[in-house]
Amino acid sequence: MIYVWITLFILAVMVFWVTNLFGLPGNWMIILIAAVWIWLGPSQEPYEADWTILVVLVVLASVGEVIEFGASIVGTKGLGGSKKGATASLVGSILGGIVGAVFGLPIPVVGWIIGSVLFACIGALVGATLVEKLSGKPMKSSLKIGGAAFVGRMLGTVGKITLGSVMAIVAIVSLFF
């Protein structure tokens, strides 16, 4: 029976990791399932997980969030964007990620993943550009700021997904060591 629970745990971790691609809090769901495993899981070696693992996962998830949301904001502010522009890039990226996840791209299997990430980046670009233009900046300057928000969001998403991969490996490997 232990192997069934281990399999379900691994599947849950992988599903939660994939939700990062939709802009959802997949890394935090990995922490939740790890906490449940630590609390309710087996107390026999080697499948008994330690609370130290949970601390490691929380640190990794926190760094991932800072990277994801910070990169777009830093990109926007780095080229002279306003706080409103940075906020609009964040809101635009969340809305874009949802739209991309729902509608996706017409590519079998991975269309919704690519759509979610791409539309999140486009949302960041549109949000920052629109707010900067409405605040009186020239269109060329507004587009540069929006472009920085796009690149920042892309790098932030890659960073969060990478840290999510590390989290998934730590969570799964912790079951066996």
C-alpha positions as CSV (number, residue, x, y, z in Angstrom):
1,M,0.0,0.0,0.0
2,I,2.9,2.3,0.7
3,Y,3.8,2.3,-3.0
4,V,0.4,3.4,-4.0
5,W,0.7,6.4,-1.6
6,I,4.2,7.2,-2.9
7,T,2.9,7.1,-6.5
8,L,0.0,9.4,-5.7
9,F,2.4,11.8,-3.9
10,I,4.7,11.9,-6.9
11,L,1.8,12.4,-9.3
12,A,0.4,15.2,-7.1
13,V,3.8,17.0,-7.0
14,M,4.1,16.8,-10.8
15,V,0.6,18.1,-11.4
16,F,1.2,20.9,-9.0
17,W,4.4,21.8,-10.7
18,V,2.6,22.0,-14.0
19,T,0.1,24.5,-12.6
20,N,3.0,27.0,-12.4
21,L,2.7,27.2,-16.1
22,F,-0.8,28.7,-15.7
23,G,0.5,31.3,-13.3
24,L,-1.1,29.4,-10.4
25,P,0.6,28.8,-7.0
26,G,1.9,25.4,-7.9
27,N,5.0,25.7,-5.7
28,W,2.8,26.4,-2.7
29,M,0.7,23.4,-3.5
30,I,3.8,21.3,-3.5
31,I,4.5,22.6,0.0
32,L,1.0,21.7,1.0
33,I,1.2,18.2,-0.2
34,A,4.6,17.8,1.4
35,A,3.2,19.0,4.7
36,V,0.4,16.5,4.5
37,W,2.9,13.8,3.7
38,I,5.1,14.8,6.7
39,W,2.1,15.0,9.0
40,L,0.0,12.0,7.9
41,G,2.5,9.9,5.9
42,P,4.3,6.7,7.0
43,S,6.6,6.8,9.9
44,Q,8.8,4.0,8.6
45,E,12.2,4.4,7.1
46,P,13.0,5.4,4.4
47,Y,9.6,7.0,3.6
48,E,9.4,9.2,6.6
49,A,9.9,12.9,5.6
50,D,11.4,15.5,7.9
51,W,10.0,19.0,8.7
52,T,13.4,20.4,7.6
53,I,12.3,19.5,4.0
54,L,9.3,21.7,4.4
55,V,11.5,24.7,5.5
56,V,13.7,24.2,2.4
57,L,10.6,24.0,0.2
58,V,9.2,27.3,1.7
59,V,12.5,29.1,1.1
60,L,12.6,27.9,-2.5
61,A,9.0,28.9,-3.1
62,S,9.5,32.3,-1.6
63,V,12.5,32.9,-3.8
64,G,10.5,31.8,-6.8
65,E,7.7,34.3,-6.0
66,V,10.2,37.1,-5.6
67,I,11.8,36.2,-8.9
68,E,8.5,35.9,-10.8
69,F,6.9,39.1,-9.7
70,G,10.0,41.0,-9.1
71,A,11.5,40.5,-12.6
72,S,8.6,42.2,-14.4
73,I,8.5,45.1,-11.9
74,V,12.2,45.6,-12.0
75,G,12.1,45.5,-15.8
76,T,9.3,48.1,-15.9
77,K,10.9,50.4,-13.3
78,G,14.4,49.9,-14.8
79,L,13.5,51.8,-17.9
80,G,11.8,54.6,-16.1
81,G,8.3,53.1,-15.6
82,S,6.0,54.3,-12.9
83,K,4.7,52.3,-9.9
84,K,1.3,52.3,-11.7
85,G,3.0,50.8,-14.8
86,A,4.7,48.1,-12.8
87,T,1.4,47.3,-11.1
88,A,-0.4,47.2,-14.5
89,S,2.3,44.9,-15.8
90,L,1.7,42.5,-12.9
91,V,-2.1,42.6,-13.3
92,G,-1.8,42.3,-17.1
93,S,0.4,39.3,-16.7
94,I,-2.0,37.5,-14.4
95,L,-5.0,38.2,-16.7
96,G,-3.0,37.2,-19.7
97,G,-1.9,34.0,-18.1
98,I,-5.5,33.1,-17.4
99,V,-6.6,33.9,-20.9
100,G,-3.7,31.9,-22.4
101,A,-4.5,29.0,-20.2
102,V,-8.2,29.0,-21.1
103,F,-7.8,29.5,-24.9
104,G,-4.2,28.3,-25.4
105,L,-2.7,28.0,-28.8
106,P,-3.7,25.5,-31.5
107,I,-0.7,23.3,-30.8
108,P,-1.5,19.7,-29.6
109,V,-0.7,18.9,-26.0
110,V,1.5,21.9,-25.2
111,G,-0.7,24.7,-26.7
112,W,-2.2,25.7,-23.3
113,I,1.2,25.8,-21.7
114,I,2.8,28.0,-24.3
115,G,-0.4,30.1,-24.5
116,S,-0.4,30.7,-20.8
117,V,3.2,31.8,-20.6
118,L,3.0,33.8,-23.8
119,F,-0.2,35.6,-22.9
120,A,1.1,36.4,-19.4
121,C,4.1,38.1,-21.0
122,I,1.9,39.9,-23.5
123,G,-0.4,41.0,-20.7
124,A,2.6,42.5,-18.9
125,L,3.6,44.3,-22.0
126,V,0.1,45.7,-22.7
127,G,-0.5,46.6,-19.1
128,A,2.7,48.6,-18.7
129,T,2.5,50.2,-22.1
130,L,-1.1,51.3,-21.7
131,V,-0.6,52.8,-18.3
132,E,2.6,54.6,-19.2
133,K,1.0,56.0,-22.4
134,L,-2.0,57.2,-20.5
135,S,0.2,58.9,-18.0
136,G,1.6,61.1,-20.8
137,K,4.8,59.3,-21.9
138,P,5.5,59.1,-25.6
139,M,4.5,55.9,-27.3
140,K,8.1,54.9,-28.0
141,S,9.1,55.2,-24.4
142,S,5.9,53.4,-23.3
143,L,6.6,50.5,-25.6
144,K,10.2,50.2,-24.3
145,I,8.9,50.0,-20.8
146,G,6.2,47.5,-21.8
147,G,8.9,45.4,-23.6
148,A,11.0,45.4,-20.5
149,A,7.9,44.2,-18.6
150,F,7.4,41.4,-21.2
151,V,11.1,40.2,-20.9
152,G,11.0,40.5,-17.1
153,R,7.8,38.4,-16.9
154,M,9.3,35.8,-19.2
155,L,12.5,35.6,-17.1
156,G,10.5,35.5,-13.9
157,T,8.3,32.7,-15.1
158,V,11.4,30.7,-16.2
159,G,12.9,31.3,-12.8
160,K,9.8,30.2,-10.9
161,I,9.4,27.1,-13.0
162,T,13.0,26.3,-12.5
163,L,12.8,26.6,-8.7
164,G,9.5,24.6,-8.9
165,S,11.5,21.8,-10.6
166,V,14.1,21.9,-7.8
167,M,11.2,21.8,-5.3
168,A,9.6,18.8,-7.0
169,I,12.9,16.9,-7.0
170,V,13.6,17.8,-3.3
171,A,10.1,16.7,-2.3
172,I,10.3,13.4,-4.2
173,V,13.8,12.5,-3.2
174,S,13.1,13.3,0.4
175,L,10.8,10.3,0.5
176,F,13.7,7.9,-0.1
177,F,16.6,9.5,1.9
